Amino acid sequence: MAALILWVGGYAVLCAVKPFAPCRRCRGLGEIERFGNPRTCPRCRGRRLRLRVGRRAHNAWRRTHTAGVR
């Protein structure tokens, strides 16, 4: 249980410090090869980065909280 709490805390800190991670599909290159031809990665649209799942959840929680407080 302590290991799980430590892992979640570490991931929360990682999401706060570095909210973006390399795209999983193109591995951060921005392009994929399709039938021998390079093309822009459809998942990241060539931006090479993606928002981490934990950061996406935090942003959604913050939007919901802000909407409820208004």
ROBA-479053 format. One record per residue: chain; x, y, z of N, C-alpha, C in turn. Coordinates in Angstrom, 1 decimal, m for minus. Each point is the difference from the previous one (the first is absolute). Example, Ala and Ser with C-alpha at 12.3 -4.5 7.8 and 13.67 -1.06 7.14 Angstrom:
2
@finu->A	n.xx->13.2	n.yy->m5.7	n.zz->7.8	ca.xx->m0.9	ca.yy->1.2	ca.zz->0.0	c.xx->0.9	c.yy->1.2	c.zz->0.0
@finu->A	n.xx->m0.4	n.yy->1.1	n.zz->m0.7	ca.xx->0.9	ca.yy->1.1	ca.zz->0.0	c.xx->m0.8	c.yy->1.1	c.zz->0.8
% end
This chain:
70
@finu->A	n.xx->0.8	n.yy->m1.2	n.zz->0.0	ca.xx->m0.8	ca.yy->1.2	ca.zz->0.0	c.xx->0.9	c.yy->1.3	c.zz->0.0
@finu->A	n.xx->1.1	n.yy->m0.1	n.zz->0.8	ca.xx->0.8	ca.yy->1.2	ca.zz->0.0	c.xx->0.7	c.yy->0.2	c.zz->m1.3
@finu->A	n.xx->0.3	n.yy->m1.1	n.zz->m0.7	ca.xx->0.7	ca.yy->0.2	ca.zz->m1.4	c.xx->m1.0	c.yy->0.6	c.zz->m1.0
@finu->A	n.xx->m1.3	n.yy->m0.3	n.zz->0.1	ca.xx->m1.0	ca.yy->0.6	ca.zz->m0.8	c.xx->m0.1	c.yy->1.4	c.zz->0.2
@finu->A	n.xx->m0.1	n.yy->0.4	n.zz->1.3	ca.xx->m0.1	ca.yy->1.4	ca.zz->0.4	c.xx->1.2	c.yy->0.8	c.zz->m0.5
@finu->A	n.xx->1.2	n.yy->m0.6	n.zz->0.1	ca.xx->1.2	ca.yy->0.6	ca.zz->m0.4	c.xx->0.0	c.yy->0.2	c.zz->m1.5
@finu->A	n.xx->m0.4	n.yy->m1.0	n.zz->m0.8	ca.xx->m0.1	ca.yy->0.1	ca.zz->m1.4	c.xx->m1.0	c.yy->1.0	c.zz->m0.5
@finu->A	n.xx->m1.2	n.yy->0.1	n.zz->0.6	ca.xx->m1.0	ca.yy->1.0	ca.zz->m0.4	c.xx->0.6	c.yy->1.4	c.zz->0.3
@finu->A	n.xx->0.6	n.yy->0.2	n.zz->1.2	ca.xx->0.6	ca.yy->1.3	ca.zz->0.3	c.xx->1.1	c.yy->0.4	c.zz->m1.0
@finu->A	n.xx->0.8	n.yy->m1.0	n.zz->m0.3	ca.xx->1.1	ca.yy->0.3	ca.zz->m1.0	c.xx->m0.6	c.yy->0.4	c.zz->m1.4
@finu->A	n.xx->m1.0	n.yy->m0.7	n.zz->m0.4	ca.xx->m0.7	ca.yy->0.3	ca.zz->m1.3	c.xx->m0.6	c.yy->1.4	c.zz->0.1
@finu->A	n.xx->m0.6	n.yy->0.3	n.zz->1.1	ca.xx->m0.7	ca.yy->1.3	ca.zz->0.1	c.xx->1.1	c.yy->1.1	c.zz->m0.1
@finu->A	n.xx->1.1	n.yy->m0.2	n.zz->0.6	ca.xx->1.1	ca.yy->1.0	ca.zz->m0.1	c.xx->0.5	c.yy->0.1	c.zz->m1.4
@finu->A	n.xx->0.2	n.yy->m1.2	n.zz->m0.7	ca.xx->0.4	ca.yy->0.0	ca.zz->m1.4	c.xx->m1.0	c.yy->0.8	c.zz->m0.9
@finu->A	n.xx->m1.3	n.yy->m0.3	n.zz->0.3	ca.xx->m1.0	ca.yy->0.7	ca.zz->m0.9	c.xx->0.0	c.yy->1.5	c.zz->0.3
@finu->A	n.xx->0.4	n.yy->0.5	n.zz->1.2	ca.xx->0.0	ca.yy->1.4	ca.zz->0.3	c.xx->1.3	c.yy->0.6	c.zz->m0.6
@finu->A	n.xx->1.1	n.yy->m0.7	n.zz->0.0	ca.xx->1.3	ca.yy->0.6	ca.zz->m0.5	c.xx->0.1	c.yy->m0.1	c.zz->m1.5
@finu->A	n.xx->m0.4	n.yy->m1.2	n.zz->m0.5	ca.xx->0.1	ca.yy->m0.2	ca.zz->m1.4	c.xx->m1.3	c.yy->m0.6	c.zz->m0.6
@finu->A	n.xx->m0.9	n.yy->0.9	n.zz->m0.3	ca.xx->m1.4	ca.yy->m0.5	ca.zz->m0.4	c.xx->0.0	c.yy->m0.7	c.zz->m1.4
@finu->A	n.xx->0.9	n.yy->0.2	n.zz->m0.8	ca.xx->0.0	ca.yy->m0.6	ca.zz->m1.3	c.xx->1.0	c.yy->m1.1	c.zz->m0.1
@finu->A	n.xx->m0.3	n.yy->m1.1	n.zz->m0.8	ca.xx->0.8	ca.yy->m1.1	ca.zz->m0.2	c.xx->0.1	c.yy->m0.3	c.zz->m1.5
@finu->A	n.xx->1.0	n.yy->m0.7	n.zz->m0.5	ca.xx->0.1	ca.yy->m0.4	ca.zz->m1.4	c.xx->m1.2	c.yy->m0.7	c.zz->m0.5
@finu->A	n.xx->m0.4	n.yy->0.2	n.zz->m1.2	ca.xx->m1.2	ca.yy->m0.7	ca.zz->m0.6	c.xx->0.3	c.yy->m1.5	c.zz->0.0
@finu->A	n.xx->m0.9	n.yy->m0.8	n.zz->0.4	ca.xx->0.2	ca.yy->m1.5	ca.zz->0.0	c.xx->0.0	c.yy->m0.6	c.zz->m1.4
@finu->A	n.xx->m0.7	n.yy->0.6	n.zz->m0.9	ca.xx->m0.1	ca.yy->m0.6	ca.zz->m1.3	c.xx->1.3	c.yy->0.2	c.zz->m0.9
@finu->A	n.xx->0.5	n.yy->1.3	n.zz->0.0	ca.xx->1.2	ca.yy->0.3	ca.zz->m0.8	c.xx->1.2	c.yy->0.0	c.zz->0.9
@finu->A	n.xx->m0.1	n.yy->m0.2	n.zz->1.3	ca.xx->1.1	ca.yy->0.0	ca.zz->0.9	c.xx->0.7	c.yy->1.4	c.zz->0.1
@finu->A	n.xx->m0.7	n.yy->1.0	n.zz->m0.2	ca.xx->0.5	ca.yy->1.4	ca.zz->0.0	c.xx->0.7	c.yy->0.5	c.zz->m1.2
@finu->A	n.xx->m0.2	n.yy->m0.7	n.zz->m1.1	ca.xx->0.6	ca.yy->0.4	ca.zz->m1.3	c.xx->m0.9	c.yy->0.9	c.zz->m0.8
@finu->A	n.xx->m1.3	n.yy->m0.1	n.zz->0.2	ca.xx->m0.9	ca.yy->0.9	ca.zz->m0.8	c.xx->m0.4	c.yy->m0.6	c.zz->m1.3
@finu->A	n.xx->0.6	n.yy->m1.1	n.zz->m0.4	ca.xx->m0.3	ca.yy->m0.6	ca.zz->m1.3	c.xx->0.0	c.yy->m1.5	c.zz->0.2
@finu->A	n.xx->m0.9	n.yy->m0.7	n.zz->m0.8	ca.xx->0.0	ca.yy->m1.4	ca.zz->0.0	c.xx->0.1	c.yy->m0.5	c.zz->m1.5
@finu->A	n.xx->0.5	n.yy->m1.2	n.zz->m0.1	ca.xx->0.1	ca.yy->m0.5	ca.zz->m1.4	c.xx->m1.1	c.yy->m0.9	c.zz->m0.3
@finu->A	n.xx->m0.7	n.yy->0.3	n.zz->m1.1	ca.xx->m1.2	ca.yy->m0.7	ca.zz->m0.4	c.xx->0.3	c.yy->m0.4	c.zz->m1.5
@finu->A	n.xx->0.0	n.yy->m1.3	n.zz->m0.2	ca.xx->0.3	ca.yy->m0.6	ca.zz->m1.3	c.xx->1.3	c.yy->0.5	c.zz->m0.6
@finu->A	n.xx->1.0	n.yy->0.3	n.zz->0.8	ca.xx->1.3	ca.yy->0.4	ca.zz->m0.5	c.xx->0.1	c.yy->1.5	c.zz->m0.1
@finu->A	n.xx->m1.1	n.yy->0.8	n.zz->0.2	ca.xx->0.0	ca.yy->1.4	ca.zz->m0.2	c.xx->m0.2	c.yy->0.7	c.zz->1.4
@finu->A	n.xx->0.9	n.yy->0.9	n.zz->0.3	ca.xx->m0.2	ca.yy->0.7	ca.zz->1.3	c.xx->m1.2	c.yy->1.0	c.zz->m0.1
@finu->A	n.xx->m0.7	n.yy->0.1	n.zz->1.1	ca.xx->m1.1	ca.yy->0.9	ca.zz->0.1	c.xx->m0.2	c.yy->0.5	c.zz->1.4
@finu->A	n.xx->m0.7	n.yy->1.1	n.zz->0.2	ca.xx->m0.2	ca.yy->0.6	ca.zz->1.3	c.xx->m0.7	c.yy->m1.0	c.zz->0.9
@finu->A	n.xx->0.4	n.yy->m0.1	n.zz->1.2	ca.xx->m0.7	ca.yy->m0.9	ca.zz->1.0	c.xx->m1.4	c.yy->0.5	c.zz->0.2
@finu->A	n.xx->m1.0	n.yy->m0.8	n.zz->m0.2	ca.xx->m1.4	ca.yy->0.4	ca.zz->0.2	c.xx->m0.4	c.yy->0.2	c.zz->1.5
@finu->A	n.xx->0.7	n.yy->m0.6	n.zz->0.9	ca.xx->m0.3	ca.yy->0.1	ca.zz->1.4	c.xx->0.5	c.yy->1.4	c.zz->0.6
@finu->A	n.xx->1.2	n.yy->0.3	n.zz->m0.3	ca.xx->0.5	ca.yy->1.3	ca.zz->0.6	c.xx->0.0	c.yy->1.1	c.zz->m1.0
@finu->A	n.xx->m0.4	n.yy->m0.3	n.zz->m1.3	ca.xx->0.0	ca.yy->1.0	ca.zz->m1.1	c.xx->1.4	c.yy->0.7	c.zz->m0.2
@finu->A	n.xx->1.0	n.yy->m0.8	n.zz->0.2	ca.xx->1.4	ca.yy->0.5	ca.zz->m0.3	c.xx->0.5	c.yy->0.9	c.zz->1.1
@finu->A	n.xx->m0.7	n.yy->0.1	n.zz->1.2	ca.xx->0.5	ca.yy->0.8	ca.zz->1.1	c.xx->1.0	c.yy->m0.7	c.zz->0.8
@finu->A	n.xx->0.1	n.yy->m1.3	n.zz->m0.1	ca.xx->0.9	ca.yy->m0.9	ca.zz->0.7	c.xx->m0.2	c.yy->m0.2	c.zz->1.5
@finu->A	n.xx->m1.0	n.yy->0.7	n.zz->0.5	ca.xx->m0.3	ca.yy->m0.2	ca.zz->1.5	c.xx->m1.5	c.yy->m0.2	c.zz->0.2
@finu->A	n.xx->m0.3	n.yy->m0.6	n.zz->1.2	ca.xx->m1.3	ca.yy->m0.3	ca.zz->0.4	c.xx->m0.2	c.yy->0.4	c.zz->1.4
@finu->A	n.xx->m1.2	n.yy->0.4	n.zz->0.4	ca.xx->m0.2	ca.yy->0.3	ca.zz->1.4	c.xx->m0.1	c.yy->m1.3	c.zz->0.8
@finu->A	n.xx->0.6	n.yy->m0.1	n.zz->1.2	ca.xx->0.0	ca.yy->m1.2	ca.zz->0.8	c.xx->m1.4	c.yy->m0.2	c.zz->0.5
@finu->A	n.xx->m0.3	n.yy->m1.2	n.zz->0.3	ca.xx->m1.4	ca.yy->m0.4	ca.zz->0.5	c.xx->m0.3	c.yy->0.6	c.zz->1.3
@finu->A	n.xx->1.0	n.yy->0.1	n.zz->0.9	ca.xx->m0.2	ca.yy->0.6	ca.zz->1.3	c.xx->m0.3	c.yy->1.5	c.zz->m0.1
@finu->A	n.xx->0.7	n.yy->0.6	n.zz->m0.9	ca.xx->m0.2	ca.yy->1.5	ca.zz->m0.2	c.xx->m1.3	c.yy->0.2	c.zz->m0.6
@finu->A	n.xx->m0.4	n.yy->m0.8	n.zz->m0.9	ca.xx->m1.4	ca.yy->0.1	ca.zz->m0.6	c.xx->m1.1	c.yy->m0.1	c.zz->1.0
@finu->A	n.xx->0.2	n.yy->m1.0	n.zz->0.9	ca.xx->m1.0	ca.yy->m0.2	ca.zz->1.1	c.xx->0.0	c.yy->1.2	c.zz->0.9
@finu->A	n.xx->1.2	n.yy->0.5	n.zz->0.3	ca.xx->0.1	ca.yy->1.2	ca.zz->0.9	c.xx->m0.7	c.yy->1.2	c.zz->m0.6
@finu->A	n.xx->0.2	n.yy->0.2	n.zz->m1.3	ca.xx->m0.6	ca.yy->1.1	ca.zz->m0.7	c.xx->m1.5	c.yy->m0.1	c.zz->0.0
@finu->A	n.xx->m0.5	n.yy->m1.2	n.zz->m0.2	ca.xx->m1.5	ca.yy->m0.2	ca.zz->0.0	c.xx->m0.5	c.yy->0.2	c.zz->1.4
@finu->A	n.xx->0.6	n.yy->m0.5	n.zz->1.0	ca.xx->m0.4	ca.yy->0.3	ca.zz->1.4	c.xx->0.0	c.yy->1.5	c.zz->0.3
@finu->A	n.xx->1.0	n.yy->0.7	n.zz->m0.4	ca.xx->0.1	ca.yy->1.4	ca.zz->0.3	c.xx->m1.1	c.yy->0.8	c.zz->m0.7
@finu->A	n.xx->m0.3	n.yy->m0.4	n.zz->m1.3	ca.xx->m1.1	ca.yy->0.6	ca.zz->m0.7	c.xx->m1.4	c.yy->m0.2	c.zz->0.6
@finu->A	n.xx->m0.2	n.yy->m1.2	n.zz->0.5	ca.xx->m1.2	ca.yy->m0.4	ca.zz->0.7	c.xx->m0.2	c.yy->0.8	c.zz->1.3
@finu->A	n.xx->1.1	n.yy->0.1	n.zz->0.7	ca.xx->0.0	ca.yy->0.7	ca.zz->1.3	c.xx->m0.3	c.yy->1.4	c.zz->m0.2
@finu->A	n.xx->0.7	n.yy->0.6	n.zz->m1.0	ca.xx->m0.2	ca.yy->1.5	ca.zz->m0.3	c.xx->m1.4	c.yy->0.3	c.zz->m0.4
@finu->A	n.xx->m0.6	n.yy->m0.9	n.zz->m0.8	ca.xx->m1.4	ca.yy->0.2	ca.zz->m0.5	c.xx->m0.9	c.yy->m0.2	c.zz->1.2
@finu->A	n.xx->0.3	n.yy->m0.8	n.zz->1.0	ca.xx->m0.9	ca.yy->m0.2	ca.zz->1.1	c.xx->0.1	c.yy->1.1	c.zz->1.0
@finu->A	n.xx->1.1	n.yy->0.7	n.zz->0.1	ca.xx->0.2	ca.yy->1.1	ca.zz->0.9	c.xx->m0.7	c.yy->1.3	c.zz->m0.4
@finu->A	n.xx->m0.1	n.yy->0.2	n.zz->m1.3	ca.xx->m0.5	ca.yy->1.2	ca.zz->m0.6	c.xx->m1.4	c.yy->0.3	c.zz->0.5
% end
